[in-house]
Amino acid sequence: MTNIRAEAGQDQPAIRALVSTAFGGDDEARLVDALREQGDLLLSLVAEQNGQIVGHVAFSPMAAIGDGKAIDAAGLAPLAVAPAMQNQGIGGALVREGLDQLRSQGVRLVFLLGEPDYYARFGFSAADAAPFTSPYAGSHFLALRLDPSFSLPQSGRADYAPAFADLG
């Protein structure tokens, strides 16, 4: 049984180890640490099985403007699942829970840089991200409208939290 819950202070070393292992390096783990240190972890969830953290997802605030108006937006990154636990629905459960929580907080739009085929199952699309300029714009820059009444702007800009620029 997988339990999805908010990150707790004592989880930080396990999250760091998990993210480093899942990505085969420390860049994404340093990103999570920097988001936390800079106060830009809007939502940080872990998946736990038998007392072990087997998955993690982070959401950070984004500076998004559309047609001259600020938009309540978040960025999803990174999503990590222990390699031995992948393809068991853990990543999907983390994403769905995170999106539900963001929706209840009034976030209207979520962006990510990821695999379109994987994230389409949650409703993310390049078309929803297309009106926004971003250093990450392209076929893997995706967005999801959490608020069905929200209309995409004609043009806009979406910028991740400052910690993302430090990745290089």
VOMAR-512979 format. One line per field, with one value per residue: x, y, z of N, C-alpha, C in turn. Coordinates in steps of 0.2 Angstrom, whole numbers, padded with zeros to 4 digits. Example, Ala and Ser with C-alpha at 12.3 -4.5 7.8 and 13.67 -1.06 7.14 Angstrom:
n.x = (0066, 0064)
n.y = (-0028, -0011)
n.z = (0039, 0035)
ca.x = (0062, 0068)
ca.y = (-0022, -0005)
ca.z = (0039, 0036)
c.x = (0066, 0064)
c.y = (-0016, 0000)
c.z = (0039, 0039)
//
This chain:
n.x = (0004, 0003, 0007, 0003, 0009, 0012, 0029, 0040, 0051, 0061, 0061, 0070, 0084, 0081, 0073, 0082, 0092, 0084, 0079, 0092, 0096, 0085, 0087, 0100, 0110, 0115, 0109, 0095, 0091, 0099, 0091, 0079, 0083, 0087, 0075, 0068, 0076, 0075, 0062, 0053, 0046, 0031, 0023, 0027, 0027, 0028, 0029, 0026, 0031, 0030, 0037, 0047, 0053, 0048, 0044, 0043, 0037, 0039, 0032, 0032, 0031, 0026, 0030, 0019, 0011, -0002, -0009, -0006, -0010, -0008, -0006, -0011, 0000, 0009, 0024, 0028, 0041, 0055, 0049, 0050, 0053, 0058, 0070, 0067, 0054, 0047, 0034, 0023, 0013, 0015, 0021, 0011, 0001, 0006, 0007, -0007, -0012, -0005, -0010, -0023, -0022, -0016, -0026, -0036, -0031, -0032, -0024, -0022, -0016, -0004, 0013, 0026, 0041, 0043, 0040, 0029, 0020, 0019, 0014, 0002, -0008, -0013, -0018, -0010, -0003, 0006, -0001, -0008, 0003, 0008, 0005, 0013, 0029, 0045, 0060, 0061, 0052, 0045, 0042, 0042, 0038, 0025, 0008, -0006, -0023, -0030, -0041, -0057, -0064, -0055, -0048, -0036, -0023, -0020, -0007, 0008, 0019, 0030, 0039, 0050, 0054, 0068, 0078, 0078, 0085, 0098, 0102, 0108)
n.y = (-0006, 0011, 0026, 0043, 0058, 0074, 0081, 0079, 0087, 0077, 0069, 0074, 0070, 0057, 0060, 0067, 0057, 0048, 0056, 0059, 0046, 0041, 0050, 0048, 0056, 0072, 0084, 0087, 0084, 0094, 0105, 0103, 0105, 0118, 0125, 0122, 0129, 0142, 0145, 0141, 0130, 0125, 0114, 0099, 0082, 0065, 0048, 0034, 0018, 0004, 0012, 0017, 0030, 0030, 0038, 0055, 0071, 0088, 0104, 0121, 0139, 0148, 0163, 0169, 0177, 0182, 0190, 0202, 0200, 0194, 0176, 0163, 0151, 0136, 0126, 0109, 0099, 0092, 0075, 0060, 0043, 0028, 0018, 0004, 0003, 0009, 0011, 0006, 0014, 0024, 0036, 0042, 0043, 0052, 0064, 0066, 0068, 0079, 0088, 0089, 0095, 0107, 0113, 0115, 0125, 0135, 0137, 0140, 0135, 0124, 0121, 0111, 0103, 0090, 0073, 0072, 0061, 0053, 0063, 0067, 0059, 0065, 0076, 0086, 0097, 0102, 0112, 0119, 0126, 0133, 0147, 0154, 0162, 0156, 0151, 0137, 0134, 0124, 0107, 0099, 0107, 0109, 0112, 0112, 0116, 0119, 0125, 0124, 0135, 0144, 0153, 0152, 0164, 0175, 0178, 0176, 0175, 0163, 0160, 0150, 0146, 0155, 0145, 0136, 0142, 0141, 0128, 0128)
n.z = (0000, -0005, 0002, 0000, 0005, 0013, 0012, 0026, 0038, 0042, 0031, 0021, 0018, 0013, 0002, -0006, -0009, -0016, -0027, -0033, -0036, -0045, -0055, -0059, -0055, -0047, -0050, -0051, -0038, -0031, -0036, -0030, -0016, -0017, -0021, -0009, 0001, -0004, -0002, -0011, -0013, -0017, -0015, -0009, -0011, -0005, -0009, 0000, 0006, 0016, 0026, 0019, 0008, -0008, -0019, -0026, -0028, -0034, -0033, -0039, -0037, -0051, -0061, -0070, -0084, -0093, -0107, -0101, -0088, -0072, -0068, -0058, -0056, -0057, -0057, -0061, -0056, -0049, -0054, -0046, -0045, -0037, -0045, -0045, -0042, -0052, -0065, -0058, -0055, -0046, -0048, -0056, -0046, -0037, -0045, -0048, -0035, -0031, -0041, -0038, -0025, -0028, -0036, -0027, -0020, -0028, -0039, -0056, -0068, -0073, -0077, -0085, -0090, -0100, -0104, -0117, -0121, -0109, -0099, -0105, -0101, -0090, -0094, -0098, -0111, -0126, -0133, -0124, -0117, -0128, -0130, -0121, -0119, -0115, -0108, -0110, -0120, -0132, -0139, -0128, -0118, -0108, -0103, -0091, -0089, -0073, -0069, -0076, -0081, -0085, -0097, -0110, -0113, -0127, -0128, -0118, -0104, -0096, -0082, -0072, -0055, -0047, -0044, -0054, -0065, -0061, -0063, -0075)
ca.x = (0000, 0007, 0004, 0005, 0008, 0017, 0035, 0041, 0058, 0065, 0062, 0074, 0089, 0079, 0071, 0088, 0095, 0079, 0079, 0098, 0096, 0081, 0089, 0107, 0115, 0113, 0106, 0088, 0091, 0101, 0086, 0074, 0086, 0087, 0068, 0066, 0080, 0073, 0055, 0049, 0042, 0024, 0020, 0032, 0024, 0031, 0025, 0029, 0029, 0033, 0041, 0052, 0051, 0049, 0043, 0043, 0036, 0039, 0028, 0035, 0027, 0029, 0028, 0015, 0008, -0006, -0012, -0005, -0013, -0005, -0010, -0009, 0003, 0014, 0028, 0029, 0047, 0055, 0045, 0055, 0051, 0064, 0070, 0064, 0047, 0044, 0029, 0018, 0007, 0017, 0022, 0004, -0003, 0009, 0005, -0014, -0013, -0002, -0014, -0029, -0021, -0015, -0033, -0040, -0027, -0033, -0019, -0026, -0012, 0003, 0018, 0031, 0045, 0043, 0038, 0022, 0016, 0018, 0010, -0004, -0013, -0015, -0021, -0005, -0002, 0010, -0005, -0010, 0009, 0010, 0004, 0018, 0036, 0048, 0067, 0060, 0047, 0046, 0037, 0041, 0035, 0018, 0004, -0013, -0027, -0033, -0048, -0060, -0066, -0049, -0046, -0029, -0022, -0017, 0001, 0010, 0026, 0030, 0045, 0050, 0057, 0075, 0082, 0079, 0091, 0105, 0104, 0113)
ca.y = (0000, 0017, 0032, 0049, 0063, 0080, 0080, 0081, 0089, 0072, 0066, 0078, 0066, 0052, 0063, 0069, 0051, 0045, 0060, 0057, 0039, 0041, 0054, 0046, 0062, 0076, 0091, 0088, 0084, 0101, 0109, 0102, 0108, 0125, 0127, 0122, 0134, 0149, 0146, 0140, 0123, 0126, 0108, 0093, 0076, 0059, 0042, 0030, 0011, 0001, 0016, 0020, 0034, 0027, 0043, 0062, 0076, 0095, 0110, 0127, 0144, 0151, 0169, 0168, 0183, 0181, 0196, 0207, 0199, 0188, 0170, 0159, 0145, 0132, 0121, 0103, 0097, 0085, 0069, 0055, 0036, 0024, 0014, -0003, 0004, 0012, 0007, 0003, 0019, 0028, 0043, 0045, 0044, 0058, 0069, 0067, 0071, 0086, 0093, 0090, 0100, 0114, 0115, 0117, 0131, 0141, 0137, 0139, 0133, 0120, 0119, 0106, 0101, 0083, 0068, 0073, 0055, 0052, 0068, 0068, 0055, 0069, 0082, 0091, 0097, 0108, 0117, 0124, 0130, 0137, 0155, 0157, 0162, 0153, 0148, 0130, 0133, 0118, 0102, 0096, 0112, 0107, 0115, 0110, 0121, 0116, 0128, 0124, 0141, 0148, 0154, 0153, 0170, 0176, 0178, 0177, 0173, 0159, 0159, 0145, 0149, 0156, 0140, 0133, 0145, 0139, 0122, 0128)
ca.z = (0000, -0005, 0006, -0002, 0010, 0012, 0014, 0033, 0038, 0042, 0024, 0016, 0016, 0009, -0004, -0009, -0011, -0021, -0033, -0036, -0039, -0050, -0061, -0061, -0054, -0042, -0052, -0049, -0030, -0029, -0037, -0024, -0010, -0018, -0020, -0002, 0004, -0006, 0000, -0017, -0013, -0016, -0013, -0010, -0009, -0005, -0009, 0005, 0006, 0022, 0030, 0014, 0003, -0015, -0024, -0024, -0033, -0031, -0037, -0037, -0040, -0058, -0063, -0077, -0086, -0100, -0110, -0097, -0082, -0068, -0068, -0053, -0059, -0053, -0061, -0059, -0057, -0053, -0052, -0046, -0042, -0036, -0051, -0044, -0041, -0058, -0069, -0054, -0054, -0040, -0051, -0057, -0040, -0034, -0049, -0047, -0028, -0032, -0045, -0034, -0020, -0031, -0039, -0021, -0018, -0033, -0045, -0062, -0073, -0071, -0082, -0084, -0096, -0099, -0110, -0119, -0121, -0102, -0096, -0108, -0097, -0084, -0097, -0100, -0118, -0128, -0135, -0118, -0116, -0133, -0130, -0117, -0120, -0109, -0110, -0111, -0125, -0137, -0139, -0122, -0113, -0108, -0098, -0089, -0085, -0068, -0069, -0083, -0083, -0087, -0105, -0112, -0116, -0134, -0128, -0111, -0102, -0090, -0079, -0067, -0049, -0049, -0043, -0061, -0069, -0058, -0066, -0081)
c.x = (0004, 0003, 0007, 0004, 0013, 0024, 0036, 0049, 0062, 0066, 0067, 0080, 0087, 0076, 0077, 0091, 0090, 0080, 0086, 0098, 0091, 0083, 0097, 0112, 0111, 0109, 0099, 0087, 0093, 0095, 0080, 0076, 0085, 0080, 0066, 0069, 0077, 0065, 0050, 0046, 0035, 0021, 0025, 0028, 0028, 0027, 0029, 0026, 0033, 0038, 0047, 0049, 0053, 0047, 0042, 0041, 0036, 0035, 0031, 0031, 0030, 0026, 0025, 0011, 0004, -0010, -0012, -0007, -0009, -0009, -0007, -0007, 0008, 0018, 0029, 0036, 0051, 0050, 0050, 0052, 0057, 0064, 0066, 0057, 0043, 0039, 0024, 0013, 0009, 0018, 0015, 0000, 0000, 0007, -0003, -0015, -0011, -0007, -0021, -0028, -0020, -0022, -0037, -0037, -0028, -0028, -0023, -0022, -0005, 0007, 0023, 0035, 0046, 0041, 0031, 0018, 0014, 0013, 0003, -0010, -0016, -0019, -0016, -0004, 0003, 0006, -0007, -0004, 0011, 0010, 0010, 0025, 0039, 0055, 0066, 0055, 0049, 0041, 0037, 0039, 0028, 0014, -0003, -0017, -0031, -0040, -0051, -0063, -0061, -0048, -0039, -0028, -0020, -0010, 0002, 0017, 0026, 0037, 0045, 0054, 0064, 0079, 0083, 0084, 0097, 0107, 0109, 0110)
c.y = (0006, 0022, 0038, 0054, 0069, 0078, 0083, 0083, 0083, 0068, 0069, 0073, 0060, 0054, 0065, 0063, 0048, 0049, 0059, 0051, 0039, 0045, 0052, 0052, 0067, 0083, 0092, 0088, 0091, 0106, 0109, 0106, 0115, 0128, 0127, 0128, 0141, 0150, 0145, 0133, 0124, 0120, 0103, 0087, 0070, 0053, 0037, 0023, 0008, 0005, 0019, 0024, 0032, 0032, 0050, 0066, 0083, 0099, 0116, 0133, 0146, 0158, 0169, 0174, 0181, 0187, 0201, 0206, 0193, 0182, 0166, 0152, 0142, 0128, 0115, 0101, 0097, 0080, 0064, 0049, 0032, 0019, 0007, -0003, 0008, 0008, 0004, 0009, 0024, 0036, 0046, 0047, 0051, 0064, 0071, 0070, 0078, 0091, 0094, 0095, 0107, 0117, 0118, 0123, 0137, 0141, 0136, 0135, 0129, 0119, 0114, 0105, 0094, 0079, 0069, 0066, 0053, 0057, 0069, 0064, 0059, 0075, 0087, 0091, 0103, 0113, 0122, 0128, 0135, 0145, 0158, 0156, 0159, 0151, 0140, 0129, 0128, 0113, 0098, 0101, 0111, 0111, 0111, 0115, 0117, 0119, 0128, 0130, 0146, 0148, 0155, 0160, 0170, 0175, 0179, 0175, 0168, 0158, 0155, 0149, 0150, 0150, 0136, 0135, 0143, 0132, 0122, 0126)
c.z = (0000, -0002, 0003, 0003, 0009, 0015, 0022, 0033, 0038, 0036, 0020, 0014, 0011, 0002, -0009, -0013, -0017, -0027, -0037, -0039, -0045, -0056, -0063, -0060, -0049, -0044, -0050, -0041, -0028, -0031, -0032, -0018, -0011, -0018, -0013, 0002, 0002, -0005, -0006, -0018, -0012, -0013, -0014, -0007, -0009, -0006, -0004, 0005, 0012, 0025, 0025, 0009, -0004, -0021, -0021, -0029, -0030, -0036, -0034, -0040, -0047, -0058, -0070, -0078, -0093, -0101, -0104, -0090, -0078, -0068, -0062, -0056, -0055, -0059, -0057, -0061, -0050, -0050, -0052, -0043, -0042, -0042, -0051, -0043, -0047, -0061, -0064, -0052, -0048, -0043, -0053, -0051, -0037, -0039, -0048, -0040, -0028, -0036, -0041, -0028, -0023, -0034, -0033, -0018, -0023, -0038, -0051, -0068, -0070, -0077, -0080, -0091, -0095, -0105, -0112, -0119, -0113, -0099, -0099, -0104, -0092, -0087, -0100, -0108, -0120, -0131, -0130, -0116, -0122, -0133, -0125, -0119, -0114, -0112, -0112, -0116, -0130, -0136, -0133, -0116, -0113, -0102, -0097, -0086, -0080, -0067, -0075, -0085, -0086, -0094, -0106, -0115, -0123, -0134, -0120, -0110, -0096, -0088, -0073, -0061, -0051, -0048, -0050, -0065, -0067, -0060, -0072, -0087)
//
